[in-house]
Amino acid sequence: MTPEQVRHARELLVEPDNIVASIARLLGVSGSTIYKYVPSFRG
């Protein structure tokens, strides 16, 4: 993921209505990639 994608994912993850699968689809990556690049997110 690019630094911009990581920033965008972090912004989206703070919203309780957003789920990892939707964010991953939006960014064109897998859910596991989101967890890899945003390890502080515990879902």
LINFENJO-V319577 format. One line per field, one symbol per residue. ss: DSSP state (a for helix, b for strand, c for the rest). phi: phi as a letter, one per 20 degrees, with the letter a starting at -180 (. if undefined). psi: psi as a letter, one per 40 degrees, with the letter a starting at -180 (. if undefined). A space follows every 10 residues. Layout:
ss=???
phi=???
psi=???
This chain:
ss=ccaaaaaaaa aaacccccca aaaaaaaccc aaaaaaaccc ccc
phi=.fgfffffgf ffffefeedg gfffffemce fffgffecff edm
psi=iidddddddd ddeehdehid ddddddefii ddddddegee he.
